[in-house]
Amino acid sequence: MKVLLSWLRDYIEIDHSAQEIAETLSNLGLPYEGIEYLGDDAVIDVEVTSNRGDCLGLIGIARELAAVTGKEVRMPKVEFGESGKPAGEVVSVVIQEPALCPRYTARVIEGVKAGPTPEWMRKRLEAIGMRSVNNVVDATNYAMLETGQPPHAFDYKRILGGKIIVRKAAAGEQIISIDGSKCELTSDMLVIADAKSPVAVAGIMGGLDTEVSEATTTILLEDAFFAPISVRATARKLALPSEASFRFERNVDIENIDWASRRTTQLIIEVAGGKAAKGVVDVYPGKPKPRQATLRLGRLKRVLGIETPADEVMTILARLGFGPKRSGEQISCCVPSWRSDVYREADLIEEVARVYGYARVPAENKITIEVAPLDTRQKIIETIGTYLTGCGFYETVTISFIDAGAAELFTATDNKKHLSVKDVTRTGNNLLRQSVLPSLFGVIKNNHNAGNIPCRLFETADTYIPSQAGKLPNEKTRLALACDGDFRDIRGVVEGLLGSIAPDTTFKFEPTVRQDSPQAEIGWAQSGLRIVAGDSTIGVIGMASQQVLDRFDFKNTTICGAELDLNELIKLRAASTKVKALAQFPAIRRDLSLVVNEEIPWADIESAVQRKAPGELEELQFVDIFRGKGVPEGRKSVTLSLSFRDADGTLTHEEVDSFEKTILAELTTSLGAALRTA
């Protein structure tokens, strides 16, 4: 935004030099990029951030300076004559897309004479780098630079039927813009059309057919509000940026549109003559309510770290147009319509801070940094990372969005709904994940494509489970592991990890409902296990189903995964014994190879062992499965390892023989197991 100093002084009485004004604006958050001196005048090049569209006009800049200096902003006095028919009888406006154009005004000015621009206006425009076209167009540009609201002047006689329709373009429609560009329009672009065809691309540029020329005698003046996202997307698709689109993309003051239209009308009549039709056509469906925000003085002090006098806070907010009202320690504000960037208390604090002056916040030469100890959550995440890295796993960081196909496979059967984003640029991966595993499986596939085999990954990340309508989602932090290879590898890693986190807790791995069942508990697994601690299920582990393998295009590969609830692990960690004495006496290990029916799962074998296990049984481990010579059809040989230890003395082999005999008898009785001898 280029600011001509002499022009700025029309709106605020300020005798500061160009350098002083530039530095003041910089302190307010509007840094200047340079100053160009033009004799006794100067042009300050001010950088305006994308959230401050109100400062893309000289009146907005004057408001900022007034907040610091205490000077009054001098608004132009708007007066012009009206005659003839009411505007509503010569022009009509229909808004078909109120979400993209919530307000549109139209005025008609008759008897204008397009021609050269007066020298005073032309010099001001040229000083800031804007080319003079003719008096009518220059008047609209002058008004835009003054108010920040971009108007557009149509040749009224070229508007078929005197009718304005704000609609989306039809597929295949075209328009030649005033700069000669041929615009191929699409159905998501907003246009201004007459009764027949588009006459302008909304908020960006008018059409060549309705451009003001020397033959123009009647003007249809547009001032409107267009949705920033719509303008931005269309301008980029058409590669058609403009001064108007630059402002619409950053929000204009919807409440100020009629005043800006009257000011533009006044300027056109002043430089090009003519008379305005009576009144205005103002279509304004769904007028928004003024926004309210509250500032707590105590919160202001905590955030800024300094005492800011309440009276000065009130003065600053009043100068900025917030109309503050104090009640005790709270200040209620009505956000002015031109401040589209202010919504909440933090925004009000920022307003006070930047006007009060960041330089008034004291700085100390010595900075003290206090090192805070890790909390329980950080410690357990660190423990997990250390352990899994030692097991050959690599940590990943993936985005929280997945596509619909993956979401369907990795979602519980009782909750198929997903939270999604409406961002038009994210048409594929636009669903917030309910599981971290699909992201890890995708990373494994990318590594396989690059030849990185084998691949072991883990990630600790949030998942998002939809809740009742109108409520925030249930966010759960989960630890996910995924690898290619044998299922026993990942189970062993999970068992070891759980043992390192909560060594005093007994974990069980219980079979889930089969994947091909309508009640499948783990839809992504062809066979899976629940990980249980006490009465709580803390996670699942399984082998990816063929459907999942096909989805990620895995060929001749076994992919396994596990997912655990981090909060449950934290609870188990907190309840775990911190110190445990080392065993003083040796353990005796016995391996058993049992022949059982094919359909008997490991969980049944484990349960049978635990039912008759003595207190001296320290550990039960799965070793191997064998099918083949010596094992009858329909049967399998399962090898398990039993480790016995007595905390008070050394066990004898005779005692262990007795333990083994009791356990074997239970396996034979309950499962029909037989000891394999060959």
N, C-alpha and C positions, 0 to 999 in steps of 0.2 A: 504494500500500500504506500503510494507516494503522496506525501503531504506537502502542499505548497503553503509556506508560512503565512503569506498575506491572505490567502483564501481561508486558512484555519482561523485567523483573527476575526473573520466575519461572525464566528460563533462563540468566541470567548475572548474577553479582554485580557490579554496576557502580553507583558512586555519583556519576557525572557528571550534570550538569544536562541538561535537555532540549535546550538550545541547544548544549551541548558534544557531546552524542550526535549531534545533527543535523549539526553541522559535521564530525564524524568520519566519518559515513556519506557526506557529500558528498565528502570527500577520498578515499574508497574507490571513488568512481564511482557512488554512490547519492544524488544531490542531493535535498535536501528542498525542498518547495514552500511549507511553512508550518508553524507550531506553534500548536495551540489549547490553551490552559491551562484545566484543569478543577479549580479549587481547588489541592490539593497535587499533582495529577496533570497529565499533558499528553498530547496526541495529536500525533505527528509525522507529517506527510504526506510519505512518501518516494516519489520517482519511481524505478521499477525498469525498467531497459532490457529490451528484448524477449529478450535472450540470457541473462538472469539469472532464470529461473523459480524457481531455488532460494531467491531472496530474497522470494518471495511468501508466505512463512510466517514467523512470529516466530522459529522455531528457526534459519532461514536468516539472519535479521538478527543473531541472537545469535552465529552463527558468524563473521560479518564483524567484529563488535566484538571477539570473542575473539582474532582474528588480530592486532589492533592492541594490545590491552591485555594479552594474555597470560593472561587469565582462562579458566577452564574453562567449557564449555557444559554446563549441567545439564539432562540429558534427563529427561523425566517417567518415573517408575517405573511400569511397566504391570503391573497384577495384577487379575485378575477370576476369579470362579468359573465352572466349566463343569459341566454335568450333562446327563443324558438321552442320547439317541442321538448318534452322531457326525454332524457337519454333512454329510458325504458321503452319509448315508442319507436326509436330508430335502431336500436340494437338489442339483441337478446343473448343471454348466456346460459348454457346448459353444461353442468359438470357431471359427466358419467363416471368419473373415477375420483370420488371425494377423498379417498385415502391418499391419493397421489397429488391432489390439488384441493386442499380444504378451503381455499378462499380465492375468488377471482373477481376483480373489479374492472369495469369498462366505462370510459368516458368518451364523448364525441365532441370534437372541436371543429367547427365549420369556418370557412373563409380564411384559412391559413395560406400563406404564400411562402413556399419553400425557396430558399436562396442562400446567399452568403451569411455567415455567422458574424454577429457583432464582434468587434475586436477584443473587448474585455473578456468575453466568454472564450473566444478562440485562443487567446494568449494563455489563459489559465489551463485550458485543456492541453495545449501543446507543451506547456511547461512540465507537465507530468507525463509526457510521452504519448498522448492520445491524439490521433489524426483527426482533423476537422473534416466533416462530410458535408453537412448543410445545417441550416439553423434549427430545423426540427430534430434531426438525429442528435446534433450536438446538445440540444436542450435535454434530451433524455439521458445522454451520457453525463451531463453536468449534474442532473438530479440524482443519478445512481451514485456518483462519487461523493455527493453531499450527504445523502440519506442512507446509503448502503443497500437500498432497494432497487433492483434493476427493472425499469419499465420497458415497454416496447410499443412503438408507434406503427400502426398499419395504415395503409392507404384504404380508407373506409370504402370507397367505391369499388375496390377489388375484392371485398368480402362479400361473397355471394349470399344474397338474402339478408344481409346485415345480421347474420347469425354466427355466434361463436359456440363451438362445441369442444369441450375438453374431454378427450377420449384417448384410448389406446389405438395405435396405428393398426390397420389391417395388414396382414401378411402380403408383401409384394408392393405396398404403396411406396411412392418415391416423392422427394421434394428437393428442389434446388435451393440451397441456402443463399443468403445475401452475399456471401463471399464466393459464390460460384461452385460450391461443392455439391456433388450429386449424392444425396443421402438415400441409401437403401434401408427402408424402415422395417422393423420387425414387430411382432404382436405384443412385445413387452415394453415398447417405447411409448411414452406419453406425447401426444401432439395437440396443437391447437388447430382446429379445422373449422371451415365454414360449412355451408350446407352441402358442399360437394366433395372437397378434398382438403388435405392438410395445408395450412398456411404458415406454420411455424413448428419447430421442434421445441416442446415446452421447456422453458427455463434455459435454453441454450442459444438458439438463433432463429430469426425470422426467415421467411421464404422470399425468394427473389421476386415472385409475382406480385406480392403485396408490399414491396418496399416503397418507402416514401421517395418521391422524385419531384422534379420541378413542376410536373403536371398535377401533383397532389393538391387538393383544396380542402379536403375533409380528412381528419385524423380520427382513427379509433385507437384510444390509448389503453393499453393493458398494464395493470399492476396486479400481481398475484403471488401466491405462495405455492411452491412446488416441492415435493418431498425430496430431501437431499440425496437419498440413496438412488432414487429413480433418475435424477439429473446426472449424478456421477456415473452410473452404469451406462446411460445412453451416450453421454459425452465421450466416454472411453471407447465404446463400441463404434461410434461414428468417427472417432479421431477428430472431434470438432469442439475443442475447448474455446471458451469465450469469457469475457469479463463478467457476463451475467451468470454463466454456469459456475464460475469460481465462487460467486457469492451465494447462489442458491445451494450449492453443495455444503456450505458452512452455516446454513440457516439464516433466514431473514426474519424480521419482526412482523409476525402475522397480524398483530393488533395495529401496527403503524401503516398498514398498506393503503388505507383510504387517505390518510394525511399525505403520504408520499405521492399518491395519485394527484391530489389537489395541487401539491407543490410542483409537480412536473407539468401539469396543465398551466399553472401560472407562468412558468418559465417559457413554455412553447408560445403562449399568447404574447408574452413580453418581447420575444425575438422574432416571431413569425406572424403575429397578428391573429385575428380571428375571434370567435366567440364560442364559449362552451355551451353545449346543450344543458338544459336544466337537470341537476342532480347526477346520479351515478347508478349504474347497474352493479350491485354488490351482492354476489352469491356467496354465502358464508355458512354452509351447513356444519352443525356440530361444533359451535364455538367452545374452545376449551376453557376450563375454570382456571383462575389464577393459581399459580403454585405457591404453597406456603412452606416456610422453613424456619426452624428454631435454633438459636444459638445459646448455649449455656456458658456463662462467663467462667465458671470453674473449668470446663472443658477447654476453653480458649487458653487459659493459663497453663494447663497441663500440656497442651500440644505445642505452644510457642515457648514454654519455659520461662516466660517473663510476665510481669504484671502489666496489663494494659488497662488504663483507666476506663471505667465504664462509660463515662461521658464522651470520651474520645471515640470509643467503639460505636456509640450511638450516632455521633457526628459523621463518622466514615460511612456507615451504612445508609444514613440519610442522604449524603451527597451522591452515593452510588445509585440512589433511587429505590432502595428496599423498604422505605417507609417503616422503620423499626418502631416497635412498641415494647417497653420493658415492663416485666412483672417479676419483681424480686431478682433472682439470678438468671432469669431467662429473658431472651430478646426474641420476639416473634417478628418475622419479616414476610412481606408479600413480594415475591420475586418479580421484578419488572419484565414486561413481555419481551424486551430486547435481549435479556440474559438467558438464552436457551441452555447455557452451560451450568447453571446453578440449580441444584436439586436438594441438597442436604446440608447438614451442619458443617461437615468438613469443607464444603464449598464456601460457606460464609466465613469460616475461620481463615481460609486462604485470601478472601477479599479483604478482611481486616488486616492481615499480615502484610500484604503487598502494598497497601496504601499507608499503613502505619510506618512501614519501612523495615525491610530485613536488616538494614545496617544498624538499626537500633537494638537488635538482638546481640547481647554481649558475647564476645569470643574470648576464650582463655588460651594463654600460650601453652599451657600444659594440658594434654588430653589423657584422661585416665580410662583405661580399658579393663573392665572386669570380666574375667573368664568364668562363665557359668558352667557348672557340671552338667553332664549329659543326663537327661531325664530317662525314665524307664523305657519309654518308647524308642528313644534314640539308641539306648544301650542294646535293646533286643534286635533292632535293625542292624546294628553293627555286628552283633553276635551272628546273626543269620548270614550276613555278607561274608564274614570271615570263614564260617564253616563251609558254606556252599562254594566259595572260591577255592577252598582247599580240596573240595571234591571235584574240581574241574569245571564248575559252572561259571558262566560269564553273566554279569549283570547287564540288563538292557533298560532303556528308557523309551517307551513308546507313547504315542498319542492316545487319548481316551476315546477316540471315535472308531467305529467299525462299520462295515456295510451290512445291509439287511440279511444277506445270505449267511454270513458268519453269525450274526446276532440270533438268527433262528436256531442254529445248531447248538449254541452255547448258552441257551436260556432255559431256566426251569420251566417245566410244563405248565405250572400254575401261574406264570407271569410272563406272557408273551409281549406285553407292552414295553415300549422303549421311549426314552426321552430323545428328542431329535432337535436339530438346529434348522432354521429357515434360511441360512446363508445360501444364496443362489450359487455361490462359487463352490460350495461343497455338496455336489449332487450325488456322490457315491458314499463315502465314509461319513455319514452324517448322524449316526446313532451313538449315543453314549453307552459304553459297554457295561454289561452286567457281570462280565468275567474277563480276567486278564489273559486267559489262555489263547483266545483267537489271535491276539496281537503277537504272542510268543510263537505260535505256530507259523504265522506269516513271516517272522524274522528267521525261523529255522529254514523255511522254504527259500528265502533269499540267500541264506548261507549255503544251502545245498546247490543252488544255481551257480554260486561262485566257487564251488568245489570245497567248501569248508565242512568236511565230514570227518568225524562225528561232531555233533553240535549240542551243547548243553547250556541252557539259559535259565535265568530267574529274574523276577522283577517284583518289587513291592509297590503297589499302586492302588488308587481308589477305583471302586466300581460304583455304579449308580442304579439303584433299584427304584422304579417309580412308586410313589405312594398315592394317597388319595388325591383327587382333583383339587387343585389350588394349594397344595402343600409341597414343600421342598422334598426332593428325592432322599431316600435313605442311602447315605454314602457309607460304604464299607471298605476299609483298607484290607487288601488281600495280598498274600504272598503266593506267587505262582511259579511253578517249575515246569520245564518242558525239555525233553531230550529225545534223540533218536536212539534206538537200541532196545535192550532187554528190559522188560517191566521190573524185573528183580533189582536192577540197578537203581532206578528211581525210588523204589520202595525202600531199599536199604539206606539211601541218602536221606529220605524223609524220616525213617526210624532213628537214624543217627542224629539228625537235626533236633528232633523232638526230645531225644535223650539229653542233648546238650543244653536245651532250654529248660526243661523241667525233669531232672533226673529222678525225682521221687514219684512221678505220675505214671500210672499204668495206662498205656494206649492200646486200643483194640482196632483192628481193621476188619470191618464187617461188610459182607457182600451187600450190594444194592440191588434194586429191581433191575432186571435185564434191560438193555438198551432198546430192544425191539418191542418192549411192552409199552402200552399207552401211558402207564404210570411210571415210566422210567425216571429215576432220580438223577441220573447223570446222562443227559441226552447225547452228549458228545462221545461217550465211551462205549465200546463194544462189551467191555467187562470192567467193572469198577468196584471200589471199596469206599465205604465211609470211614473216616478217621475219627474215633470216639475216645474222649477222655471223660471218665465218670459217666454222667448222664447226658453229656453234651457232644454233639457232632461239631467238630472244629474244622473239618475239611473233607476233601474227596481226592481220590487218586485213581487213575485208570489208564487203559490203552485206547487210543483214538479209534473210532469206528471207521468202517470203510467209507461211509458217507462223508466223514470229515476229511479222510485222506484224499478222496476224490475232489472235495471242495478246494483243497490247497494244492492239488495236483502232485501228491506224493506217490512215487512209483517204487514198488518192492521195498518199502521201508516201514518199520514199526515206529510209531510216534507215541510217546507216553507223556502224561501230564499230571500235575497235582496242584491243588489250590487250597490254601488254608486261611482262616480268619485271623488276621494279625491281633485284633483285640482279645481274642480268646487265648492266643499264645502269651500275650502280656499278662493276662490274669493267672495263667498257669505258672508263669515265671515268678510272679509276685508271691504265690503260695508255695514255691519250691524251697527246699532246704538249701541254705547258702553253702554250708560246709558239711562234708561227709568223710568219715574216717576211712582210710585205706584198709582193705581186707588183710587180715593177719595170717589167715590160713589158706592153703591151696584149694583150688576147685578140681573136681573130677568131671570129665566130659564123656558122655556116651552118645554114640550115633546109632539111630535106628532106621532101618529101611523097611517100610511097611507097604504091603500090597493091599490096595483098597479099590473099591469100585470107581470107575471113571468119573461119575457125577459128584463124588464127595469133594467139597471144597476144603481148602486149607483151614478156613475158619472153624469148620466142624472138628477137624483134627486138633487144632489149638485148644478149642473148648474142652474136648475130652481129656486132653493132657492136664489142663488147669483144674479140672474137677477132682482129680486124684493126686495132684502134685503136692508134695510135702513142702513145708516152709523152707527147706534147704534148696529147692529149685530156684536157681538164680536167673537162668536165661533159657529161653526156648527159641531156636532158630530154624527157619526153613533152609534146607541145603540144596535139594535137587529133585527133579522128577524124571523118571525113566519109563519108557515104553519100548517094548521089543522082546528080544529073546529071553525066555524064562519067565515072562510076565504074560498071563492069560489074556485073550481078547476081551475087551471091555473092562480091563483092570489097569492100574498104573502103580508104579513103585514110587513112593514119596519118602525121601530121606530127610530126617530131622535130627537136630543136635540138641541134647539136654546137658545143661551145665549145673552141677550141684556144688554148694559151698555151705559150710557151717561157720557161723560167726564166732562160735565159742570153742572150736577145736577142729582137729583134722579128721575128715570123714574117712571111714574104711571102705574098702571095695565091697565088703559084705553088706554094709548099710546101703550103698548105692545100688547093689544088686536087688535089694528088697524094694527100694523106691522104683526101680525100673520095672520090676515084675508087676507091681500094683498098677502102674500107668499102662503097661502093655495089656493087662487084663481088661482095663476099662476101654481101651481102644478096640479090643477084640469083641467085647460085649456090645458096645454101642454102635460101632461102625463096621463090624465084621472084618476088621483088619487082621492080616496075618503077617508074621515076621518073615521077611524075604531071606532065604538062606543061600541062594545062588544068583 
